[in-house]
């Protein structure tokens, strides 16, 4: 996380904690934590599989077996100041963008429980876009080793700096929770940053018996500052400068610059989810629609996961799909011959390659087994078989010269999840 954002969240929480502590007296403290130790093997040796876009290297081209992708350690401290006021701070250590393991501040917020059903949080909170937003880092709380990258890597940011409001009420014989958030976020990539200066969203979760249904809508104003897209923007700008004497070609360059911009990218996410868990077995599903006006393509993703509990063993299966709506940029001639035409071809080629790399379509079948062999600890064995769409680069990174789009990738993961 960026230092400025960290300071903001800490300052908000610290100011709230100070005023609350003065008003309420000595707080009640609680400490807890979670972690994962995991090893991942990939059959693809010409590219890396990474668990998040923030990781600089993964399993495959960089390492046949990687212990970095899913391994993490989190610690959480909470304080209760009275019936209305509380606070929480969560630190997480995992592989960062620069390949170190320095803990980052995942949560840091003050909560005001205005009524038994209405609560306001200020500071850094979980970004409530998806069904597993609150627990996506806690492997022990989830059936699979990791949430499906077909959905969760589309919006990899996990926290929001701002305000979060939740309201619980009775609806149609069940319990409904409406959650709203507003704020900003900024995170580091291996080659740059992603930030949103106007993030907001609404989500509604309805629960009745063993069934939970969720609907959410989120909006972001995104800026990407990263090597790959910056190179593309620089190439389009240089082409526009060279084409200035030709008004028609210069206008085409201006259209390309706006179409594939990486600033002020209006981005919207519609997410649907459900889970049904009567105890002996469970099934859950999630679908997402990602719409944007930028170099990122409009994308649809979904997943289904189900399992059966047999004592301490839980075999499970899953299937996930992501499909990007990519319309390749058509080639065009600038003058009919000469250097400007070669530049136009290079720009179009760079655009189409970037579209494929950033918006890889693929499908993954998952088979796994969870064994709760001791209290608060689970061993998971998981196999993921991914088929990358023809012409797609999939959800991979760190491509070697020998990588070919399309194809198949097999992942094997052994993980131990625990909470304390």
C-alpha positions as CSV (number, residue, x, y, z in Angstrom):
1,X,0.0,0.0,0.0
2,X,1.1,3.6,-0.6
3,X,2.4,5.4,2.5
4,X,0.0,8.3,2.0
5,X,-3.0,6.1,2.0
6,X,-1.7,4.2,5.0
7,X,-1.3,7.5,6.9
8,X,-4.8,8.6,6.0
9,X,-6.4,5.4,7.3
10,X,-4.3,5.4,10.5
11,X,-5.1,9.0,11.1
12,X,-8.8,8.5,10.7
13,X,-8.8,5.6,13.0
14,X,-6.4,7.2,15.6
15,X,-8.5,10.3,15.8
16,X,-11.6,8.2,16.3
17,X,-10.0,5.9,18.9
18,X,-8.7,8.9,20.9
19,X,-12.1,10.6,21.1
20,X,-13.9,7.4,21.9
21,X,-11.4,6.3,24.5
22,X,-11.8,9.6,26.3
23,X,-15.6,9.3,26.3
24,X,-15.9,5.6,27.1
25,X,-13.0,4.7,29.4
26,X,-10.8,1.5,29.2
27,X,-11.6,-0.6,26.1
28,X,-11.9,-4.4,25.9
29,X,-9.2,-5.8,23.5
30,X,-9.2,-9.0,21.4
31,X,-6.5,-10.4,19.3
32,X,-6.9,-13.0,16.5
33,X,-5.2,-14.0,13.3
34,X,-5.0,-16.3,10.2
35,X,-2.5,-17.7,7.9
36,X,-1.7,-20.0,5.0
37,X,1.4,-22.0,4.1
38,X,1.1,-23.2,0.5
39,X,3.1,-24.6,-2.4
40,X,1.9,-24.2,-6.0
41,X,3.1,-26.0,-9.2
42,X,2.3,-25.0,-12.7
43,X,2.6,-27.0,-15.9
44,X,3.2,-23.9,-18.0
45,X,6.9,-23.1,-18.1
46,X,6.7,-20.1,-20.4
47,X,4.6,-17.8,-18.1
48,X,3.7,-17.4,-14.5
49,X,0.5,-18.1,-12.6
50,X,0.1,-15.5,-9.8
51,X,-2.6,-15.4,-7.1
52,X,-2.9,-11.6,-7.4
53,X,-1.7,-9.0,-10.0
54,X,0.4,-7.5,-7.2
55,X,2.9,-10.4,-7.2
56,X,6.0,-9.9,-9.3
57,X,6.7,-13.7,-9.9
58,X,4.8,-16.9,-9.5
59,X,4.7,-20.6,-10.4
60,X,5.7,-21.6,-13.9
61,X,8.4,-19.6,-15.7
62,X,9.9,-18.2,-12.5
63,X,9.7,-21.2,-10.3
64,X,8.3,-24.7,-11.0
65,X,7.1,-24.8,-7.4
66,X,6.3,-21.5,-5.6
67,X,5.7,-21.1,-1.9
68,X,4.9,-17.4,-2.3
69,X,1.5,-17.2,-4.1
70,X,-1.0,-18.2,-1.4
71,X,1.2,-18.1,1.7
72,X,0.3,-15.3,4.1
73,X,0.0,-14.3,7.7
74,X,-2.6,-11.9,9.1
75,X,-3.0,-10.4,12.6
76,X,-6.1,-8.5,13.8
77,X,-6.6,-6.4,17.0
78,X,-10.0,-5.1,17.9
79,X,-11.2,-2.9,20.7
80,X,-14.7,-2.5,22.1
81,X,-15.3,0.8,23.9
82,X,-18.9,0.3,24.8
83,X,-22.2,-0.7,23.3
84,X,-21.8,1.7,20.4
85,X,-18.1,2.2,19.7
86,X,-15.4,-0.2,18.5
87,X,-12.3,-0.3,16.3
88,X,-10.2,-2.8,14.4
89,X,-6.8,-2.9,12.9
90,X,-5.6,-5.8,10.6
91,X,-2.1,-6.3,9.3
92,X,-1.3,-8.8,6.5
93,X,2.0,-10.1,5.4
94,X,2.2,-11.7,1.9
95,X,4.3,-11.4,-1.2
96,X,4.3,-7.7,-2.2
97,X,4.8,-6.0,-5.5
98,X,8.6,-5.6,-4.8
99,X,8.9,-9.3,-3.7
100,X,9.3,-8.4,0.0
101,X,7.0,-9.5,2.8
102,X,6.6,-6.3,4.7
103,X,3.1,-6.3,6.4
104,X,0.6,-3.9,5.0
105,X,-2.4,-2.3,6.7
106,X,-5.5,-4.1,5.4
107,X,-8.1,-2.7,7.8
108,X,-8.0,0.2,10.2
109,X,-11.3,1.7,11.1
110,X,-13.6,3.0,13.8
111,X,-17.2,1.7,14.0
112,X,-20.2,3.5,15.4
113,X,-23.2,1.2,16.1
114,X,-25.8,3.9,15.9
115,X,-28.6,1.4,16.5
116,X,-28.7,-2.5,16.8
117,X,-29.2,-2.5,13.0
118,X,-27.4,0.6,11.7
119,X,-23.6,0.9,11.7
120,X,-21.1,3.4,10.3
121,X,-17.3,2.6,9.8
122,X,-14.7,5.3,9.0
123,X,-11.1,4.4,7.9
124,X,-9.9,1.5,5.9
125,X,-12.4,-1.3,5.4
126,X,-12.8,-4.3,3.2
127,X,-14.0,-3.3,-0.3
128,X,-17.5,-5.0,-0.4
129,X,-17.7,-5.8,-4.1
130,X,-17.8,-9.6,-4.1
131,X,-19.4,-12.3,-2.0
132,X,-16.1,-13.2,-0.3
133,X,-14.8,-9.7,0.1
134,X,-14.5,-9.9,3.9
135,X,-12.8,-13.3,3.8
136,X,-11.0,-13.5,0.5
137,X,-7.6,-13.5,2.3
138,X,-8.6,-16.0,5.0
139,X,-8.1,-19.4,3.4
140,X,-9.5,-21.3,6.4
141,X,-12.9,-19.6,5.9
142,X,-13.2,-20.6,2.3
143,X,-13.8,-24.0,0.7
144,X,-11.2,-23.7,-2.0
145,X,-7.5,-22.7,-1.8
146,X,-8.2,-19.3,-3.3
147,X,-11.2,-17.4,-4.8
148,X,-11.5,-18.0,-8.5
149,X,-9.1,-15.7,-10.4
150,X,-11.6,-15.6,-13.2
151,X,-13.6,-13.3,-11.0
152,X,-11.4,-11.9,-8.2
153,X,-8.5,-10.9,-10.4
154,X,-10.8,-8.6,-12.4
155,X,-10.9,-6.3,-9.4
156,X,-7.9,-7.3,-7.2
157,X,-8.1,-4.4,-4.8
158,X,-9.3,-5.6,-1.4
159,X,-9.7,-2.5,0.7
160,X,-11.3,1.0,0.6
161,X,-10.3,4.2,2.4
162,X,-13.4,6.2,3.3
163,X,-16.8,5.4,4.9
164,X,-18.9,2.3,5.0
165,X,-22.5,2.1,6.1
166,X,-24.6,-1.0,6.8
167,X,-28.3,-1.4,7.7
168,X,-29.9,-4.7,8.7
169,X,-33.7,-5.2,8.5
170,X,-36.3,-7.8,8.2
171,X,-37.5,-8.6,4.6
172,X,-39.9,-11.2,3.3
173,X,-39.4,-13.4,6.4
174,X,-35.6,-13.2,6.2
175,X,-32.8,-10.9,7.1
176,X,-31.5,-8.3,4.6
177,X,-28.3,-6.3,5.0
178,X,-27.7,-3.2,2.8
179,X,-24.2,-1.9,2.6
180,X,-22.9,1.3,1.0
181,X,-19.3,2.5,0.7
182,X,-17.5,5.6,-0.6
183,X,-13.8,6.4,-0.7
184,X,-10.5,6.0,-2.6
185,X,-7.9,3.4,-3.0
186,X,-4.4,3.0,-4.4
187,X,-2.2,0.0,-4.6
188,X,1.2,-0.9,-6.0
189,X,1.8,-3.3,-8.9
190,X,5.2,-4.8,-9.8
191,X,5.5,-2.2,-12.6
192,X,3.4,0.7,-11.4
193,X,0.1,1.6,-9.6
194,X,-3.7,1.3,-9.8
195,X,-5.8,3.9,-8.1
196,X,-9.4,5.1,-7.9
197,X,-10.3,8.5,-6.6
198,X,-14.1,8.1,-6.6
199,X,-15.1,4.7,-5.5
200,X,-18.6,4.0,-4.4
201,X,-21.0,1.1,-4.3
202,X,-24.2,-0.6,-2.9
203,X,-24.7,-4.2,-2.0
204,X,-27.7,-6.1,-0.6
205,X,-27.4,-9.6,1.1
206,X,-30.6,-11.4,1.9
207,X,-30.5,-14.4,4.2
208,X,-33.2,-16.9,5.0
209,X,-32.5,-20.3,6.6
210,X,-29.5,-21.9,4.8
211,X,-29.8,-19.7,1.8
212,X,-28.0,-16.4,1.1
213,X,-28.5,-14.2,-2.0
214,X,-26.3,-11.2,-2.8
215,X,-26.6,-8.3,-5.3
216,X,-24.0,-5.5,-5.6
217,X,-23.1,-2.6,-7.9
218,X,-19.9,-0.7,-7.6
219,X,-18.4,2.3,-9.6
220,X,-14.8,3.4,-9.8
221,X,-12.8,6.1,-11.6
222,X,-9.6,4.3,-12.3
223,X,-6.1,5.3,-13.3
224,X,-3.4,2.8,-14.2
225,X,0.2,3.9,-14.2
226,X,2.2,0.9,-15.3
227,X,5.0,0.1,-17.7
228,X,3.0,-1.8,-20.3
229,X,0.1,0.6,-20.7
230,X,2.4,3.6,-20.4
231,X,4.5,2.3,-23.3
232,X,1.3,1.9,-25.4
233,X,0.1,5.4,-24.5
234,X,3.5,6.8,-25.5
235,X,3.4,5.0,-28.8
236,X,0.0,6.3,-29.6
237,X,1.0,9.9,-28.6
238,X,4.2,9.7,-30.8
239,X,2.1,8.5,-33.7
240,X,-0.3,11.4,-33.2
241,X,2.6,13.9,-33.2
242,X,4.0,12.4,-36.4
243,X,0.6,12.4,-38.0
244,X,-0.1,16.1,-37.2
245,X,0.4,17.3,-40.8
246,X,-2.4,14.9,-41.9
247,X,-5.7,16.0,-40.3
248,X,-7.5,12.8,-41.0
249,X,-4.8,10.5,-39.6
250,X,-4.2,12.9,-36.6
251,X,-7.9,12.6,-35.8
252,X,-7.7,8.8,-35.9
253,X,-4.7,9.0,-33.5
254,X,-6.8,11.2,-31.2
255,X,-9.6,8.6,-31.2
256,X,-7.2,5.9,-30.3
257,X,-5.7,7.9,-27.5
258,X,-9.1,8.5,-26.0
259,X,-10.3,4.9,-26.6
260,X,-7.3,3.3,-24.9
261,X,-6.6,5.9,-22.2
262,X,-5.5,4.8,-18.7
263,X,-6.8,7.8,-16.7
264,X,-10.4,8.7,-15.8
265,X,-11.5,5.2,-16.7
266,X,-15.2,4.9,-15.7
267,X,-15.5,1.4,-14.5
268,X,-18.6,-0.4,-13.2
269,X,-19.0,-3.9,-11.6
270,X,-22.3,-5.7,-11.2
271,X,-22.0,-8.8,-9.0
272,X,-24.5,-11.5,-8.2
273,X,-23.9,-14.3,-5.7
274,X,-25.6,-17.1,-3.7
275,X,-24.8,-19.8,-1.2
276,X,-26.8,-22.7,0.2
277,X,-25.3,-24.6,3.1
278,X,-27.6,-27.0,5.0
279,X,-24.6,-28.5,6.8
280,X,-23.9,-31.9,5.2
281,X,-23.2,-30.3,1.8
282,X,-22.9,-26.8,0.3
283,X,-23.0,-25.0,-3.0
284,X,-22.2,-21.4,-3.9
285,X,-22.0,-19.4,-7.1
286,X,-21.0,-15.9,-8.2
287,X,-21.3,-13.9,-11.4
288,X,-19.8,-10.6,-12.4
289,X,-20.1,-8.1,-15.2
290,X,-17.2,-5.6,-15.6
291,X,-17.9,-2.6,-17.9
292,X,-15.3,0.0,-18.6
293,X,-14.4,2.8,-21.0
294,X,-10.7,2.1,-21.4
295,X,-8.0,-0.3,-22.6
296,X,-9.6,-2.9,-20.3
297,X,-12.3,-4.8,-22.0
298,X,-15.8,-5.4,-20.9
299,X,-15.8,-8.8,-19.2
300,X,-18.2,-11.4,-17.8
301,X,-17.1,-14.0,-15.3
302,X,-18.8,-16.6,-13.1
303,X,-18.0,-19.6,-10.9
304,X,-19.8,-22.5,-9.1
305,X,-18.3,-24.4,-6.1
306,X,-19.9,-27.4,-4.3
307,X,-18.8,-29.9,-1.7
308,X,-19.8,-32.7,0.6
309,X,-18.7,-32.9,4.3
310,X,-17.8,-36.4,5.4
311,X,-16.5,-36.2,9.0
312,X,-13.3,-34.2,8.8
313,X,-13.0,-34.6,5.0
314,X,-14.6,-32.2,2.5
315,X,-14.2,-33.1,-1.2
316,X,-15.2,-30.2,-3.5
317,X,-15.4,-29.3,-7.1
318,X,-15.7,-26.0,-9.0
319,X,-15.9,-24.5,-12.4
320,X,-15.1,-20.9,-13.4
321,X,-15.3,-19.0,-16.7
322,X,-14.2,-15.5,-17.8
323,X,-14.9,-14.0,-21.2
324,X,-13.7,-10.7,-22.4
325,X,-15.5,-8.8,-25.1
326,X,-12.5,-7.9,-27.2
327,X,-12.9,-6.1,-30.5
328,X,-9.5,-5.9,-32.0
329,X,-8.4,-2.6,-33.5
330,X,-8.6,-2.7,-37.3
331,X,-5.5,-2.0,-39.3
332,X,-5.5,1.2,-41.3
333,X,-3.2,3.0,-43.8
334,X,-1.9,6.5,-43.0
335,X,-0.4,7.5,-46.4
336,X,-0.4,4.3,-48.3
337,X,3.4,3.7,-47.8
338,X,6.3,4.9,-45.9
339,X,7.3,5.3,-42.2
340,X,4.0,6.6,-41.0
341,X,2.2,3.5,-42.3
342,X,4.7,1.3,-40.5
343,X,4.1,3.4,-37.3
344,X,0.4,2.9,-37.7
345,X,0.8,-0.9,-38.0
346,X,3.0,-0.9,-34.9
347,X,0.4,1.1,-32.9
348,X,-2.4,-1.2,-33.9
349,X,-0.3,-4.3,-33.2
350,X,0.6,-2.9,-29.8
351,X,-3.0,-2.2,-29.0
352,X,-4.2,-5.7,-29.9
353,X,-1.4,-7.4,-28.0
354,X,-2.2,-5.2,-24.9
355,X,-5.9,-6.1,-25.2
356,X,-5.1,-9.8,-25.2
357,X,-2.6,-9.7,-22.3
358,X,-4.8,-7.6,-20.1
359,X,-8.1,-9.4,-20.8
360,X,-7.3,-13.1,-21.0
361,X,-10.4,-15.3,-21.5
362,X,-10.2,-18.8,-20.0
363,X,-12.2,-21.5,-18.2
364,X,-11.0,-23.6,-15.1
365,X,-12.2,-26.9,-13.6
366,X,-11.3,-27.5,-10.0
367,X,-11.1,-30.6,-7.9
368,X,-10.0,-30.5,-4.3
369,X,-10.0,-32.1,-0.9
370,X,-10.1,-30.4,2.5
371,X,-9.1,-32.2,5.7
372,X,-9.7,-30.5,9.0
373,X,-7.1,-32.6,10.8
374,X,-6.9,-30.5,13.9
375,X,-8.6,-27.7,15.6
376,X,-8.7,-24.4,13.6
377,X,-6.4,-26.0,10.9
378,X,-7.1,-27.5,7.5
379,X,-5.0,-29.2,4.9
380,X,-6.1,-28.6,1.3
381,X,-5.1,-30.5,-1.9
382,X,-6.3,-28.8,-5.1
383,X,-6.0,-29.4,-8.8
384,X,-7.0,-26.7,-11.3
385,X,-7.2,-27.5,-15.0
386,X,-7.4,-24.3,-17.1
387,X,-8.2,-24.0,-20.8
388,X,-7.1,-20.7,-22.3
389,X,-9.3,-19.4,-25.1
390,X,-7.8,-19.4,-28.6
391,X,-5.8,-16.3,-29.1
392,X,-6.0,-15.4,-25.4
393,X,-3.1,-15.0,-23.0
394,X,-5.2,-16.2,-20.1
395,X,-4.8,-14.9,-16.5
396,X,-1.0,-15.4,-16.7
397,X,1.9,-13.0,-16.5
398,X,5.7,-12.8,-17.0
399,X,5.5,-14.2,-20.5
400,X,8.6,-15.8,-22.0
401,X,9.4,-15.6,-25.7
402,X,8.3,-19.2,-26.2
403,X,4.7,-18.6,-24.8
404,X,1.9,-19.4,-27.2
405,X,-1.6,-18.0,-26.6
406,X,-4.3,-20.6,-26.0
407,X,-3.4,-24.0,-24.6
408,X,-3.9,-25.6,-21.3
409,X,-2.4,-25.1,-17.8
410,X,-2.5,-27.5,-14.8
411,X,-2.0,-26.2,-11.3
412,X,-1.4,-28.3,-8.2
413,X,-1.6,-26.7,-4.8
414,X,-0.9,-28.0,-1.3
415,X,-2.0,-25.6,1.4
416,X,-2.4,-25.5,5.2
417,X,-4.8,-22.9,6.4
418,X,-5.2,-21.9,10.1
419,X,-6.8,-19.3,12.3
420,X,-6.0,-18.4,15.9
